[in-house]
Amino acid sequence: MNRDLAARIKEKALAAVEELTSILDIVKGEIPAHEFEQVKKGVGLAIGSIEMHVNAQLYRQFPDLES
């Protein structure tokens, strides 16, 4: 993979994280607390997966993209 492709992937991954985070803003105060915690956990797991399986690999290959 070249750096330009890695940079494009990073931007898409960060956009995905932002979209996932926005789910919490939508449901906060609209659903019971126990349901919110379930949604929050799911969002957190999804973000963690993106970080571990996409971004971490990019950063290993192109450390300068981490900033």
Distance bins in CASP14 RR format, pairs under 12 A and 6 or more apart:
PFRMAT RR
TARGET T0000
AUTHOR 0000-0000-0000
RMODE 2
METHOD distances of the structure
MODEL  1
1 7 0 0 0 0 0 1 0 0 0 0 0
1 8 0 0 0 0 0 1 0 0 0 0 0
1 9 0 0 0 0 1 0 0 0 0 0 0
1 10 0 0 0 0 0 1 0 0 0 0 0
1 54 0 0 0 0 0 1 0 0 0 0 0
1 57 0 0 0 0 1 0 0 0 0 0 0
1 58 0 0 0 0 1 0 0 0 0 0 0
1 60 0 0 0 0 0 1 0 0 0 0 0
1 61 1 0 0 1 0 0 0 0 0 0 0
1 62 0 0 0 0 1 0 0 0 0 0 0
1 65 0 0 0 0 0 1 0 0 0 0 0
2 8 0 0 0 0 0 1 0 0 0 0 0
2 9 0 0 0 0 0 1 0 0 0 0 0
2 58 0 0 0 0 0 1 0 0 0 0 0
2 61 0 0 0 0 1 0 0 0 0 0 0
2 62 0 0 0 0 1 0 0 0 0 0 0
3 9 0 0 0 0 0 1 0 0 0 0 0
3 10 0 0 0 0 0 1 0 0 0 0 0
3 58 0 0 0 0 1 0 0 0 0 0 0
3 61 0 0 0 0 1 0 0 0 0 0 0
3 62 1 0 1 0 0 0 0 0 0 0 0
3 63 0 0 0 0 0 1 0 0 0 0 0
3 64 0 0 0 0 1 0 0 0 0 0 0
3 65 1 0 0 1 0 0 0 0 0 0 0
4 10 0 0 0 0 0 1 0 0 0 0 0
4 11 0 0 0 0 0 1 0 0 0 0 0
4 58 0 0 0 0 0 1 0 0 0 0 0
4 62 0 0 0 0 0 1 0 0 0 0 0
4 65 0 0 0 0 0 1 0 0 0 0 0
5 11 0 0 0 0 0 1 0 0 0 0 0
5 12 0 0 0 0 0 1 0 0 0 0 0
5 58 0 0 0 0 1 0 0 0 0 0 0
5 61 0 0 0 0 0 1 0 0 0 0 0
5 62 0 0 0 0 1 0 0 0 0 0 0
5 65 0 0 0 0 0 1 0 0 0 0 0
6 12 0 0 0 0 0 1 0 0 0 0 0
6 13 0 0 0 0 0 1 0 0 0 0 0
6 54 0 0 0 0 0 1 0 0 0 0 0
6 55 0 0 0 0 0 1 0 0 0 0 0
6 57 0 0 0 0 1 0 0 0 0 0 0
6 58 1 0 1 0 0 0 0 0 0 0 0
6 59 0 0 0 0 1 0 0 0 0 0 0
6 60 0 0 0 0 0 1 0 0 0 0 0
6 61 1 0 0 1 0 0 0 0 0 0 0
6 62 1 0 1 0 0 0 0 0 0 0 0
6 63 0 0 0 0 0 1 0 0 0 0 0
6 64 0 0 0 0 1 0 0 0 0 0 0
6 65 1 0 0 1 0 0 0 0 0 0 0
6 66 0 0 0 0 0 1 0 0 0 0 0
7 13 0 0 0 0 0 1 0 0 0 0 0
7 14 0 0 0 0 0 1 0 0 0 0 0
7 55 0 0 0 0 0 1 0 0 0 0 0
7 58 0 0 0 0 1 0 0 0 0 0 0
7 59 0 0 0 0 0 1 0 0 0 0 0
7 61 0 0 0 0 0 1 0 0 0 0 0
7 62 1 0 0 1 0 0 0 0 0 0 0
7 64 0 0 0 0 1 0 0 0 0 0 0
7 65 1 0 0 1 0 0 0 0 0 0 0
7 66 0 0 0 0 0 1 0 0 0 0 0
7 67 0 0 0 0 0 1 0 0 0 0 0
8 14 0 0 0 0 0 1 0 0 0 0 0
8 15 0 0 0 0 0 1 0 0 0 0 0
8 54 0 0 0 0 0 1 0 0 0 0 0
8 58 0 0 0 0 0 1 0 0 0 0 0
8 62 0 0 0 0 0 1 0 0 0 0 0
8 65 0 0 0 0 0 1 0 0 0 0 0
9 15 0 0 0 0 0 1 0 0 0 0 0
9 16 0 0 0 0 0 1 0 0 0 0 0
9 50 0 0 0 0 0 1 0 0 0 0 0
9 53 0 0 0 0 0 1 0 0 0 0 0
9 54 1 0 0 1 0 0 0 0 0 0 0
9 55 0 0 0 0 1 0 0 0 0 0 0
9 57 0 0 0 0 1 0 0 0 0 0 0
9 58 1 0 0 1 0 0 0 0 0 0 0
9 59 0 0 0 0 0 1 0 0 0 0 0
9 61 0 0 0 0 0 1 0 0 0 0 0
9 62 0 0 0 0 0 1 0 0 0 0 0
9 65 0 0 0 0 1 0 0 0 0 0 0
10 16 0 0 0 0 0 1 0 0 0 0 0
10 17 0 0 0 0 0 1 0 0 0 0 0
10 50 0 0 0 0 0 1 0 0 0 0 0
10 51 0 0 0 0 0 1 0 0 0 0 0
10 54 0 0 0 0 1 0 0 0 0 0 0
10 55 1 0 0 1 0 0 0 0 0 0 0
10 56 0 0 0 0 0 1 0 0 0 0 0
10 57 0 0 0 0 0 1 0 0 0 0 0
10 58 1 0 1 0 0 0 0 0 0 0 0
10 59 0 0 0 0 1 0 0 0 0 0 0
10 61 0 0 0 0 0 1 0 0 0 0 0
10 62 0 0 0 0 1 0 0 0 0 0 0
10 64 0 0 0 0 0 1 0 0 0 0 0
10 65 1 0 1 0 0 0 0 0 0 0 0
10 66 0 0 0 0 1 0 0 0 0 0 0
10 67 0 0 0 0 0 1 0 0 0 0 0
11 17 0 0 0 0 0 1 0 0 0 0 0
11 18 0 0 0 0 0 1 0 0 0 0 0
11 54 0 0 0 0 0 1 0 0 0 0 0
11 55 0 0 0 0 0 1 0 0 0 0 0
11 58 0 0 0 0 0 1 0 0 0 0 0
11 65 0 0 0 0 1 0 0 0 0 0 0
12 18 0 0 0 0 0 1 0 0 0 0 0
12 19 0 0 0 0 0 1 0 0 0 0 0
12 50 0 0 0 0 1 0 0 0 0 0 0
12 54 0 0 0 0 1 0 0 0 0 0 0
12 55 0 0 0 0 0 1 0 0 0 0 0
12 58 0 0 0 0 0 1 0 0 0 0 0
13 19 0 0 0 0 0 1 0 0 0 0 0
13 20 0 0 0 0 0 1 0 0 0 0 0
13 46 0 0 0 0 0 1 0 0 0 0 0
13 47 0 0 0 0 1 0 0 0 0 0 0
13 48 0 0 0 0 0 1 0 0 0 0 0
13 49 0 0 0 0 0 1 0 0 0 0 0
13 50 1 0 1 0 0 0 0 0 0 0 0
13 51 0 0 0 0 1 0 0 0 0 0 0
13 52 0 0 0 0 0 1 0 0 0 0 0
13 53 0 0 0 0 1 0 0 0 0 0 0
13 54 1 0 1 0 0 0 0 0 0 0 0
13 55 1 0 1 0 0 0 0 0 0 0 0
13 56 0 0 0 0 0 1 0 0 0 0 0
13 57 0 0 0 0 0 1 0 0 0 0 0
13 58 1 0 0 1 0 0 0 0 0 0 0
13 59 0 0 0 0 0 1 0 0 0 0 0
13 65 0 0 0 0 0 1 0 0 0 0 0
14 20 0 0 0 0 0 1 0 0 0 0 0
14 21 0 0 0 0 0 1 0 0 0 0 0
14 47 0 0 0 0 0 1 0 0 0 0 0
14 50 0 0 0 0 1 0 0 0 0 0 0
14 51 0 0 0 0 0 1 0 0 0 0 0
14 54 0 0 0 0 1 0 0 0 0 0 0
14 55 0 0 0 0 1 0 0 0 0 0 0
14 58 0 0 0 0 0 1 0 0 0 0 0
14 65 0 0 0 0 0 1 0 0 0 0 0
14 66 0 0 0 0 0 1 0 0 0 0 0
15 21 0 0 0 0 0 1 0 0 0 0 0
15 22 0 0 0 0 0 1 0 0 0 0 0
15 50 0 0 0 0 0 1 0 0 0 0 0
15 54 0 0 0 0 0 1 0 0 0 0 0
16 22 0 0 0 0 0 1 0 0 0 0 0
16 23 0 0 0 0 0 1 0 0 0 0 0
16 43 0 0 0 0 0 1 0 0 0 0 0
16 46 0 0 0 0 1 0 0 0 0 0 0
16 47 0 0 0 0 1 0 0 0 0 0 0
16 48 0 0 0 0 0 1 0 0 0 0 0
16 49 0 0 0 0 0 1 0 0 0 0 0
16 50 1 0 1 0 0 0 0 0 0 0 0
16 51 0 0 0 0 0 1 0 0 0 0 0
16 53 0 0 0 0 0 1 0 0 0 0 0
16 54 0 0 0 0 1 0 0 0 0 0 0
16 55 0 0 0 0 0 1 0 0 0 0 0
17 23 0 0 0 0 0 1 0 0 0 0 0
17 24 0 0 0 0 0 1 0 0 0 0 0
17 43 0 0 0 0 1 0 0 0 0 0 0
17 44 0 0 0 0 1 0 0 0 0 0 0
17 46 0 0 0 0 1 0 0 0 0 0 0
17 47 1 0 1 0 0 0 0 0 0 0 0
17 48 0 0 0 0 1 0 0 0 0 0 0
17 49 0 0 0 0 0 1 0 0 0 0 0
17 50 1 0 1 0 0 0 0 0 0 0 0
17 51 1 0 0 1 0 0 0 0 0 0 0
17 54 0 0 0 0 1 0 0 0 0 0 0
17 55 0 0 0 0 1 0 0 0 0 0 0
18 24 0 0 0 0 0 1 0 0 0 0 0
18 25 0 0 0 0 0 1 0 0 0 0 0
18 43 0 0 0 0 0 1 0 0 0 0 0
18 47 0 0 0 0 1 0 0 0 0 0 0
18 50 0 0 0 0 0 1 0 0 0 0 0
19 25 0 0 0 0 0 1 0 0 0 0 0
19 26 0 0 0 0 0 1 0 0 0 0 0
19 43 0 0 0 0 1 0 0 0 0 0 0
19 46 0 0 0 0 1 0 0 0 0 0 0
19 47 0 0 0 0 0 1 0 0 0 0 0
19 50 0 0 0 0 0 1 0 0 0 0 0
20 26 0 0 0 0 0 1 0 0 0 0 0
20 27 0 0 0 0 0 1 0 0 0 0 0
20 39 0 0 0 0 0 1 0 0 0 0 0
20 40 0 0 0 0 0 1 0 0 0 0 0
20 42 0 0 0 0 1 0 0 0 0 0 0
20 43 1 0 1 0 0 0 0 0 0 0 0
20 44 1 0 0 1 0 0 0 0 0 0 0
20 45 0 0 0 0 1 0 0 0 0 0 0
20 46 1 0 1 0 0 0 0 0 0 0 0
20 47 1 0 1 0 0 0 0 0 0 0 0
20 48 0 0 0 0 1 0 0 0 0 0 0
20 49 0 0 0 0 0 1 0 0 0 0 0
20 50 0 0 0 0 1 0 0 0 0 0 0
20 51 0 0 0 0 0 1 0 0 0 0 0
21 27 0 0 0 0 0 1 0 0 0 0 0
21 28 0 0 0 0 0 1 0 0 0 0 0
21 39 0 0 0 0 0 1 0 0 0 0 0
21 40 0 0 0 0 0 1 0 0 0 0 0
21 42 0 0 0 0 0 1 0 0 0 0 0
21 43 1 0 0 1 0 0 0 0 0 0 0
21 44 0 0 0 0 1 0 0 0 0 0 0
21 46 0 0 0 0 1 0 0 0 0 0 0
21 47 1 0 0 1 0 0 0 0 0 0 0
21 48 0 0 0 0 0 1 0 0 0 0 0
21 50 0 0 0 0 0 1 0 0 0 0 0
22 28 0 0 0 0 0 1 0 0 0 0 0
22 39 0 0 0 0 0 1 0 0 0 0 0
22 43 0 0 0 0 1 0 0 0 0 0 0
22 47 0 0 0 0 0 1 0 0 0 0 0
23 30 0 0 0 0 0 1 0 0 0 0 0
23 31 0 0 0 0 0 1 0 0 0 0 0
23 36 0 0 0 0 0 1 0 0 0 0 0
23 38 0 0 0 0 0 1 0 0 0 0 0
23 39 1 0 0 1 0 0 0 0 0 0 0
23 40 0 0 0 0 1 0 0 0 0 0 0
23 41 0 0 0 0 0 1 0 0 0 0 0
23 42 0 0 0 0 1 0 0 0 0 0 0
23 43 1 0 1 0 0 0 0 0 0 0 0
23 44 0 0 0 0 0 1 0 0 0 0 0
23 46 0 0 0 0 1 0 0 0 0 0 0
23 47 0 0 0 0 0 1 0 0 0 0 0
24 30 0 0 0 0 0 1 0 0 0 0 0
24 31 0 0 0 0 0 1 0 0 0 0 0
24 35 0 0 0 0 0 1 0 0 0 0 0
24 36 1 0 0 1 0 0 0 0 0 0 0
24 37 0 0 0 0 0 1 0 0 0 0 0
24 38 0 0 0 0 0 1 0 0 0 0 0
24 39 1 0 0 1 0 0 0 0 0 0 0
24 40 1 0 0 1 0 0 0 0 0 0 0
24 41 0 0 0 0 0 1 0 0 0 0 0
24 42 0 0 0 0 0 1 0 0 0 0 0
24 43 1 0 0 1 0 0 0 0 0 0 0
24 44 0 0 0 0 1 0 0 0 0 0 0
24 46 0 0 0 0 0 1 0 0 0 0 0
24 47 0 0 0 0 0 1 0 0 0 0 0
25 36 0 0 0 0 0 1 0 0 0 0 0
25 39 0 0 0 0 0 1 0 0 0 0 0
25 40 0 0 0 0 0 1 0 0 0 0 0
25 43 0 0 0 0 0 1 0 0 0 0 0
26 36 0 0 0 0 0 1 0 0 0 0 0
26 39 0 0 0 0 1 0 0 0 0 0 0
26 43 0 0 0 0 0 1 0 0 0 0 0
27 33 0 0 0 0 0 1 0 0 0 0 0
27 35 1 0 0 1 0 0 0 0 0 0 0
27 36 1 0 0 1 0 0 0 0 0 0 0
27 37 0 0 0 0 0 1 0 0 0 0 0
27 38 0 0 0 0 0 1 0 0 0 0 0
27 39 1 0 1 0 0 0 0 0 0 0 0
27 40 0 0 0 0 1 0 0 0 0 0 0
27 42 0 0 0 0 0 1 0 0 0 0 0
27 43 0 0 0 0 1 0 0 0 0 0 0
28 35 0 0 0 0 0 1 0 0 0 0 0
28 36 1 0 0 1 0 0 0 0 0 0 0
28 37 0 0 0 0 0 1 0 0 0 0 0
28 39 0 0 0 0 1 0 0 0 0 0 0
28 40 0 0 0 0 1 0 0 0 0 0 0
28 43 0 0 0 0 0 1 0 0 0 0 0
29 35 0 0 0 0 0 1 0 0 0 0 0
29 36 1 0 0 1 0 0 0 0 0 0 0
29 39 0 0 0 0 0 1 0 0 0 0 0
30 36 0 0 0 0 1 0 0 0 0 0 0
30 39 0 0 0 0 0 1 0 0 0 0 0
31 37 0 0 0 0 1 0 0 0 0 0 0
31 38 0 0 0 0 1 0 0 0 0 0 0
31 39 1 0 0 1 0 0 0 0 0 0 0
31 40 0 0 0 0 0 1 0 0 0 0 0
32 38 0 0 0 0 1 0 0 0 0 0 0
32 39 0 0 0 0 0 1 0 0 0 0 0
33 39 0 0 0 0 0 1 0 0 0 0 0
33 40 0 0 0 0 0 1 0 0 0 0 0
34 40 0 0 0 0 0 1 0 0 0 0 0
34 41 0 0 0 0 0 1 0 0 0 0 0
35 41 0 0 0 0 0 1 0 0 0 0 0
35 42 0 0 0 0 0 1 0 0 0 0 0
36 42 0 0 0 0 0 1 0 0 0 0 0
36 43 0 0 0 0 0 1 0 0 0 0 0
37 43 0 0 0 0 0 1 0 0 0 0 0
37 44 0 0 0 0 0 1 0 0 0 0 0
38 44 0 0 0 0 0 1 0 0 0 0 0
38 45 0 0 0 0 0 1 0 0 0 0 0
39 45 0 0 0 0 0 1 0 0 0 0 0
39 46 0 0 0 0 0 1 0 0 0 0 0
40 46 0 0 0 0 0 1 0 0 0 0 0
40 47 0 0 0 0 0 1 0 0 0 0 0
41 47 0 0 0 0 0 1 0 0 0 0 0
41 48 0 0 0 0 0 1 0 0 0 0 0
42 48 0 0 0 0 1 0 0 0 0 0 0
42 49 0 0 0 0 1 0 0 0 0 0 0
43 49 0 0 0 0 0 1 0 0 0 0 0
43 50 0 0 0 0 0 1 0 0 0 0 0
44 50 0 0 0 0 1 0 0 0 0 0 0
44 51 0 0 0 0 1 0 0 0 0 0 0
44 52 0 0 0 0 0 1 0 0 0 0 0
45 51 0 0 0 0 0 1 0 0 0 0 0
45 52 0 0 0 0 0 1 0 0 0 0 0
45 53 0 0 0 0 0 1 0 0 0 0 0
46 52 0 0 0 0 0 1 0 0 0 0 0
46 53 0 0 0 0 0 1 0 0 0 0 0
46 54 0 0 0 0 0 1 0 0 0 0 0
47 53 0 0 0 0 0 1 0 0 0 0 0
47 54 0 0 0 0 0 1 0 0 0 0 0
47 55 0 0 0 0 0 1 0 0 0 0 0
48 54 0 0 0 0 1 0 0 0 0 0 0
48 55 0 0 0 0 1 0 0 0 0 0 0
48 56 0 0 0 0 1 0 0 0 0 0 0
49 55 0 0 0 0 0 1 0 0 0 0 0
49 56 0 0 0 0 0 1 0 0 0 0 0
50 56 0 0 0 0 1 0 0 0 0 0 0
50 57 0 0 0 0 0 1 0 0 0 0 0
50 58 0 0 0 0 0 1 0 0 0 0 0
51 57 0 0 0 0 0 1 0 0 0 0 0
51 58 0 0 0 0 0 1 0 0 0 0 0
51 59 0 0 0 0 1 0 0 0 0 0 0
51 66 0 0 0 0 0 1 0 0 0 0 0
52 58 0 0 0 0 0 1 0 0 0 0 0
52 59 0 0 0 0 0 1 0 0 0 0 0
52 60 0 0 0 0 0 1 0 0 0 0 0
53 60 0 0 0 0 0 1 0 0 0 0 0
54 60 0 0 0 0 0 1 0 0 0 0 0
54 61 0 0 0 0 0 1 0 0 0 0 0
54 65 0 0 0 0 0 1 0 0 0 0 0
55 61 0 0 0 0 0 1 0 0 0 0 0
55 62 0 0 0 0 0 1 0 0 0 0 0
55 63 0 0 0 0 0 1 0 0 0 0 0
55 65 0 0 0 0 1 0 0 0 0 0 0
55 66 0 0 0 0 1 0 0 0 0 0 0
56 62 0 0 0 0 0 1 0 0 0 0 0
56 63 0 0 0 0 0 1 0 0 0 0 0
56 65 0 0 0 0 0 1 0 0 0 0 0
56 66 0 0 0 0 1 0 0 0 0 0 0
57 63 0 0 0 0 0 1 0 0 0 0 0
57 65 0 0 0 0 0 1 0 0 0 0 0
57 66 0 0 0 0 0 1 0 0 0 0 0
58 64 0 0 0 0 0 1 0 0 0 0 0
58 65 1 0 1 0 0 0 0 0 0 0 0
58 66 0 0 0 0 1 0 0 0 0 0 0
59 65 1 0 0 1 0 0 0 0 0 0 0
59 66 1 0 1 0 0 0 0 0 0 0 0
59 67 0 0 0 0 1 0 0 0 0 0 0
60 66 0 0 0 0 1 0 0 0 0 0 0
END
